Amino acid sequence: MSAGVALLQPGSAVAAPWPRRCPGPCSVATERLLAAPALPNKLSRDPVALGCPLYLNGTERVRFLERHVYNRQQLVHFDSDVGFYVADSPLGEPDAKYWNSQTEVLEHAQNAVDMFCRLNYGVAQADHLSRSPAVQPKVMVSPMLLCYVMGFYPPEIEVKWFKNGREETERVVATDVIQNGDWTYQVLVMLESMPQSGDTYTCQVEHASLQQPLTQHWGKPLLHR
């Protein structure tokens, strides 16, 4: 399937989840939110998000992630690759310390990658195996320095912002990769910067479907295929 690059016109709106900050280039993998397993009684003041990111990089590695969020701030998380609860803010330190001290709670979380993720993985694997070969992404850049990458498969993708030819790494935020209804994916990556006269901004996308990086310059309302 051919790729497309488009720019959002002034005033256009793109609906997307709350973005997360990228420590560098936004390299992302799909996260399937499955039916949550029953958890032992724990502190319950904050909502819980459970997910199983699936990395289709030849190994099909699966991880279990448990996130505790309050007021849009992640306080504590558990990553099966780490094996224990980690506080993401001072407010989460008491909870992380308590849960790590509870053998039953910790073992339950450590076993979730097998009892929860891989148990559901058969369905996810069948979905991916039935998908056609790689589909190239479309890229749109908005007047607010939003790079909207859409319609690509597989879900792993890297999105970078450049200012005057130099990569920006500290002011980049992104949504999670979102699955569309047609088995393709989309992601929104924003550069937290006020455009200045004379500066040039470029969104660059690297994906398995592309022979070379796909670039789109901000300020040019074009549709390219």
C-alpha positions in Angstrom: 0.0 0.0 0.0 1.4 3.4 -1.0 2.4 5.9 1.7 1.0 9.4 2.1 2.2 12.6 3.7 -0.2 15.5 4.5 -0.2 18.7 6.5 -3.1 19.6 8.8 -4.7 22.9 7.6 -4.9 25.8 10.2 -7.8 25.1 12.6 -7.7 21.4 12.0 -8.2 19.2 15.1 -6.8 15.8 15.8 -8.3 13.7 18.7 -5.6 11.8 20.5 -5.0 10.5 24.1 -3.0 12.6 26.6 0.7 12.5 25.3 3.6 11.1 27.2 7.1 12.6 27.1 9.7 10.8 25.0 13.3 10.7 26.4 14.6 10.7 22.8 13.2 9.6 19.4 9.7 8.2 19.9 10.3 4.4 19.4 7.0 2.8 20.3 5.3 -0.6 20.4 1.7 -1.5 20.5 0.1 -2.0 23.8 -3.0 -4.2 24.1 -5.2 -3.5 27.1 -6.8 -6.8 27.9 -9.2 -7.9 30.6 -7.6 -7.2 33.9 -6.6 -10.2 36.1 -7.8 -10.2 39.7 -5.2 -8.5 41.9 -4.7 -9.0 45.6 -6.0 -6.3 47.9 -3.7 -3.3 47.6 -4.0 0.5 48.3 -6.7 1.7 46.0 -6.7 5.5 46.0 -5.5 5.7 42.4 -6.7 4.2 39.1 -4.9 1.2 37.6 -4.0 0.6 34.0 -2.9 -2.9 32.9 -1.3 -3.7 29.6 0.8 -6.1 27.7 3.1 -4.4 25.1 3.9 -6.8 22.3 7.1 -6.2 20.4 7.1 -7.7 16.9 10.8 -7.5 16.3 11.4 -11.1 15.5 11.2 -12.3 19.1 7.6 -11.4 19.8 8.6 -10.5 23.3 5.7 -9.7 25.7 5.9 -7.6 28.9 3.4 -7.0 31.6 2.9 -3.3 32.8 0.8 -2.1 35.7 0.5 1.6 36.1 -1.0 3.6 39.0 -2.1 7.1 38.0 -3.5 10.0 40.0 -4.5 13.3 38.5 -2.8 12.4 35.2 0.5 11.7 37.1 1.9 8.2 37.2 2.8 7.5 40.8 3.9 3.8 40.7 4.4 1.2 38.0 5.4 -2.4 37.8 7.3 -3.7 34.7 7.8 -7.5 34.4 11.2 -6.8 32.8 12.3 -5.2 36.2 10.4 -7.5 38.5 9.4 -5.0 41.3 7.3 -1.9 41.9 9.0 1.4 41.1 7.9 4.8 42.4 7.6 7.5 39.7 7.2 10.4 42.1 7.6 11.0 45.9 3.9 10.4 46.3 4.3 6.9 45.1 7.2 5.9 47.2 5.1 4.6 50.2 3.0 2.4 47.9 6.0 1.0 46.0 7.8 0.2 49.3 4.7 -1.5 50.7 3.8 -3.6 47.7 7.4 -4.7 47.3 7.3 -5.9 50.9 4.2 -8.0 50.3 5.3 -11.4 49.0 1.8 -12.3 47.6 1.4 -9.0 45.8 4.9 -9.1 44.3 4.6 -12.7 43.1 1.2 -12.1 41.6 2.6 -9.2 39.6 5.7 -11.2 38.6 3.6 -14.1 37.3 1.2 -11.8 35.4 3.3 -11.9 32.2 2.6 -15.7 32.0 -0.8 -15.9 33.7 -2.3 -12.8 32.1 -0.4 -11.6 29.0 0.7 -14.9 27.4 -2.7 -16.5 28.2 -4.3 -13.8 26.0 -1.4 -13.7 23.6 -2.8 -16.5 21.4 -5.6 -14.2 20.1 -3.2 -11.3 19.7 -0.7 -13.5 17.8 -3.4 -14.7 15.4 -4.5 -11.1 14.7 -1.0 -10.1 13.7 -0.2 -13.2 11.7 -3.4 -12.7 9.6 -2.3 -9.2 8.7 -1.0 -8.4 5.3 2.7 -7.2 4.8 4.0 -3.9 6.0 1.9 -0.8 5.3 3.6 2.5 4.9 2.5 5.4 7.2 1.0 8.7 6.3 2.4 11.8 8.1 0.7 15.1 8.8 2.1 18.2 10.5 -0.1 20.8 12.1 0.4 24.5 12.7 1.0 23.6 16.4 4.1 21.5 15.6 2.0 18.3 15.9 3.2 15.4 13.7 0.3 13.0 13.1 1.5 9.7 11.7 -1.3 7.4 10.6 -2.2 4.3 8.6 1.0 2.2 9.2 1.7 -1.4 10.0 3.5 -3.0 11.9 3.0 -0.8 14.9 6.7 -0.2 15.8 7.7 3.2 14.5 10.2 6.0 15.3 9.2 9.6 15.0 11.7 12.5 15.3 11.4 16.3 15.3 14.2 18.5 13.8 14.6 22.2 14.3 16.9 23.9 11.8 18.3 20.5 10.9 19.1 19.5 14.4 17.2 16.8 16.2 15.1 17.9 19.2 15.1 15.3 22.0 14.1 17.1 25.2 10.8 18.8 24.3 9.1 15.9 22.4 5.9 14.3 23.7 3.8 11.6 22.1 0.6 9.6 22.5 0.7 5.8 22.7 0.3 4.0 19.4 -3.4 3.6 18.7 -4.9 0.7 16.7 -7.4 1.8 14.0 -10.3 -0.3 13.0 -8.6 -1.5 9.8 -5.6 -3.1 11.5 -3.4 -0.1 10.9 -2.1 2.3 13.6 -1.6 6.0 14.3 0.4 8.1 16.7 0.7 11.8 17.5 4.0 13.4 18.3 4.3 17.0 19.5 7.3 19.4 19.7 6.8 21.7 22.7 8.1 24.8 21.0 6.7 28.1 19.8 7.6 28.4 16.0 9.9 31.3 15.4 10.2 33.3 12.2 13.2 32.0 10.2 13.3 28.6 11.9 12.6 25.4 10.0 10.9 22.4 11.5 10.8 18.8 10.1 9.1 15.7 11.3 10.9 12.5 10.3 9.5 9.0 10.4 11.4 5.7 10.3 9.3 2.5 9.7 9.8 -1.0 8.5 7.8 -0.3 5.4 10.1 2.6 4.3 13.3 2.2 2.4 14.4 5.6 3.7 13.1 8.0 6.4 9.9 9.8 5.5 10.1 13.6 6.2 7.6 16.4 6.2 8.4 20.0 6.7 6.2 22.2 8.9 4.5 25.1 7.1 3.8 23.4 3.8 0.2 22.4 3.4 0.7 19.6 0.9 -0.5 16.1 0.3 2.2 13.8 -1.0 2.0 10.2 -2.1 
